[in-house]
Amino acid sequence: MAPEARIKIFLRTSATALCAGIVALASFSLGAEAARRHYRSHYHHLPEMAAIPPRALPYPQLPLPFEIPGAQYLPLAWADVKGWNDDDHLAAYKTFRASCRSINAQTGVPESKALGGSLSEPCRAAKSLEPTDDAKAKSFFEQNFSPLRISRLGEPDGFVTGYYEPVLEGSRTQTEIYNVPVYRRPSNLFVRGFNQASVSLPNKGPVYRKIGRRKLVPYYDRGEIEDGKIAGRGLEIAWLKDPTDLLFAQIQGSARIRFDNGATLRLNYDSYNGYPYTAVGRVLIERGIIPKEEMSMQKIREWMAQNPDGAKELRRQNRSYIFFREVNLSDKDEAVGAQGIPLTAGRSIAVDKSLHVYGTPFFIEGELPIESDRAKTPFHRLMIAQDTGSAIIGPARADLYFGAGADAGRVSGRLRHPMHFVILVPKSLDPAVRAARLPVPDPRPSEKIARLFPQPDPTKAPAAATPGKGETVAIAAPVPLPAPRPAIEPAREPRRHKSRSHQQ
């Protein structure tokens, strides 16, 4: 037989045997698997594991506890609020209830701030409660609020200044003595989102001068207004003696002007010209004219009186300019704050309106120079947020209102001090109460189970254990990796060449 024939017979026989082996192996594997299933189902009944209860996914969307940007908080017990028991809580309650009249009258969507509309609950409780002694007023605050220490992120304390209502001499008409105009808001002053006839426009954000129907340009700054850009348009409410009096009336946001005939004109903030407030006292400190530790409103006044030309240049460093409106108040009434209610001397504060809600109680504690420049008078008082100011920025920043007149001006003018701030949060926003409503996470395995199945950190190499004396340490041999599969390239078919006919 030819060698080629013998090779063909061998290959055919090998292929037949290989196919038979594959069929037998497949039959064996299927039969063994069927036998295992039969044995497992008839002779080995594995205990049934309790079904894991289905999780409530997604988690309920509960609103998180309030959040004030840039602030840090520390929950306190009332016993930990220093000076709390020594305050006049009845006086604070009366001021809070005055704010509640405005809060209870609000309708619509609550403000998108930390406390939002949560003050409506304690205000409803205060509506029918008229405590006659300090103990009941103190109990009201403790039952409806939770104390929370608050400060700017990374700082231990807050910061306070003071303000008051100046009482100035003036005239309804311009004279040689009274020649500094007090302006009402011009009709061409425009703020986006507000009607030009609105009362008390915002004291932050851009303000425009409207030219024609469409063109808007930045409004005049202080220097341009003092140079007469809006003079002669009938905007003058009254006239003062000194431009420094006008500057401080604008800084305070309100003023009383007394005329020669005994009448009194009450003025309140109405709008501003859109430029950020610059503290003239800080300018004097930076120039080295008045030391920081000696800075006060009285020092600024004295320097301006002694340097008229320098005072004009200093005023213009503060490009912000305030326009006033007349308010119908008697001499017995206090100035009206931004909340729209009369302030209470010693109980009302101005806060950052972008962070806080009017009516929020703040307990402020520390030492202030109330009696004299160098005095350290203990101050621990519950104050109510009822006003705002362009220079009041931050979560634990307040301007304390001290009333009207020269004495109030002297006290408020020397306040620039760090103080402890405790914000009173309505119980409905208590973080501890809200935390109880959050779902419980999956239970962690016990410590015993965790020790049996340690989970090494893949980023760290395992530390070699040092055997003790007389101990035998079994070291597992490394598991060899499987040999890599050989790379088999498919056989290439021989290329077939086509003959070309040559053109002759």
PyMOL commands that set and color helices and strands:
alter all, ss='L'
color gray80, all
select helices_A, chain A and resi 3-43+78-80+84-86+89-104+120-127+134-144+222-226+243-252+280-286+292-294+297-306+308-317+406-413+427-429+431-435+447-452
alter helices_A, ss='H'
color red, helices_A
select strands_A, chain A and resi 71-75+145-152+158-165+167-171+180-183+189-190+208-211+215-218+236-240+254-258+264-272+322-327+348-351+361-368+377-388+397-404+416-426
alter strands_A, ss='S'
color yellow, strands_A
deselect
rebuild
show_as cartoon
